[in-house]
Amino acid sequence: MSNNIYIYILVMAAVTYCIRLLPLTLIRKEIKNKYIRSFLYYVPYVTLAAMTFPAILTATANIWSAAVGFIAALILAYNRKSLITVSLVSCICVFLTELITGL
């Protein structure tokens, strides 16, 4: 089998197009069920969390420093601090943890 990249791109484009087209053609009415609406409301947040969490744990040299930074970010985000504050404090926590542990 020849590795023709254009075939792969064409198949990927067709699959992506079908995934986006099917909901538009199958669901024509407004969704009134409150459970389905609440589920669809949280899908982007869950998807972002599922993509971001593994990257957080593997971004540093040590998993413990990643965990410290993640916990600091969670605490600050829960207390509704700004995005720049959360990111700066969590980066500082990771730096200090790696400096202290020496790994």
C-alpha positions as CSV (number, residue, x, y, z in Angstrom):
1,M,0.0,0.0,0.0
2,S,1.4,3.3,-1.0
3,N,1.5,6.1,1.6
4,N,-0.3,8.8,-0.4
5,I,-0.8,11.7,1.9
6,Y,-3.5,13.2,-0.3
7,I,-5.7,10.2,0.3
8,Y,-5.3,10.6,4.1
9,I,-6.1,14.3,3.9
10,L,-9.2,13.6,1.8
11,V,-10.5,10.9,4.2
12,M,-9.8,13.2,7.2
13,A,-11.6,16.1,5.5
14,A,-14.6,13.9,4.6
15,V,-14.9,12.5,8.2
16,T,-14.6,16.0,9.7
17,Y,-17.2,17.3,7.2
18,C,-19.7,14.5,8.0
19,I,-19.3,15.0,11.8
20,R,-20.2,18.7,11.4
21,L,-22.9,18.1,8.8
22,L,-24.9,15.3,10.5
23,P,-26.1,17.3,13.5
24,L,-27.2,20.1,11.2
25,T,-29.3,17.8,9.0
26,L,-30.7,15.5,11.7
27,I,-31.6,18.1,14.3
28,R,-33.7,20.8,12.8
29,K,-35.8,21.8,15.9
30,E,-34.7,23.7,18.9
31,I,-33.6,21.3,21.7
32,K,-36.0,21.9,24.6
33,N,-35.0,19.0,26.9
34,K,-33.2,20.7,29.9
35,Y,-30.9,17.7,30.5
36,I,-29.7,17.5,26.9
37,R,-29.2,21.3,26.8
38,S,-27.2,21.3,30.1
39,F,-25.1,18.4,28.7
40,L,-24.4,20.2,25.5
41,Y,-23.6,23.4,27.5
42,Y,-20.7,21.7,29.4
43,V,-19.2,19.7,26.4
44,P,-16.7,22.4,25.4
45,Y,-15.4,22.7,29.0
46,V,-15.1,19.0,29.5
47,T,-13.3,18.6,26.2
48,L,-10.8,21.4,27.1
49,A,-10.2,19.9,30.5
50,A,-9.6,16.4,29.0
51,M,-7.1,17.8,26.6
52,T,-5.3,20.1,29.1
53,F,-5.0,17.9,32.1
54,P,-2.5,15.3,30.6
55,A,-0.4,18.1,29.2
56,I,-0.2,19.7,32.7
57,L,1.2,16.5,34.2
58,T,3.8,16.0,31.5
59,A,4.9,19.6,31.0
60,T,7.5,19.7,33.7
61,A,10.5,17.5,34.6
62,N,8.9,16.2,37.7
63,I,5.3,15.1,38.2
64,W,5.3,16.5,41.8
65,S,6.1,20.0,40.6
66,A,3.3,19.7,38.0
67,A,0.9,18.6,40.7
68,V,1.9,21.6,42.9
69,G,1.4,24.0,40.1
70,F,-2.0,22.4,39.2
71,I,-3.2,22.6,42.8
72,A,-2.1,26.2,43.0
73,A,-4.0,27.0,39.8
74,L,-7.1,25.2,41.0
75,I,-7.1,27.1,44.3
76,L,-6.6,30.5,42.6
77,A,-9.2,29.8,39.9
78,Y,-11.7,28.6,42.5
79,N,-11.2,32.0,44.2
80,R,-11.9,33.7,40.9
81,K,-8.5,35.3,40.3
82,S,-7.6,36.5,36.8
83,L,-6.0,34.3,34.2
84,I,-2.7,36.0,34.3
85,T,-2.5,35.7,38.1
86,V,-3.4,32.0,38.0
87,S,-0.8,31.3,35.3
88,L,2.0,33.4,36.9
89,V,1.5,32.0,40.4
90,S,1.3,28.4,39.2
91,C,4.5,28.9,37.1
92,I,6.3,30.3,40.1
93,C,5.1,27.3,42.2
94,V,6.4,24.9,39.6
95,F,9.7,26.8,39.5
96,L,10.1,26.8,43.3
97,T,9.2,23.2,43.6
98,E,11.7,22.1,41.0
99,L,14.3,24.4,42.6
100,I,13.8,22.9,46.0
101,T,13.6,19.3,44.9
102,G,16.6,19.7,42.6
103,L,15.2,17.4,39.9
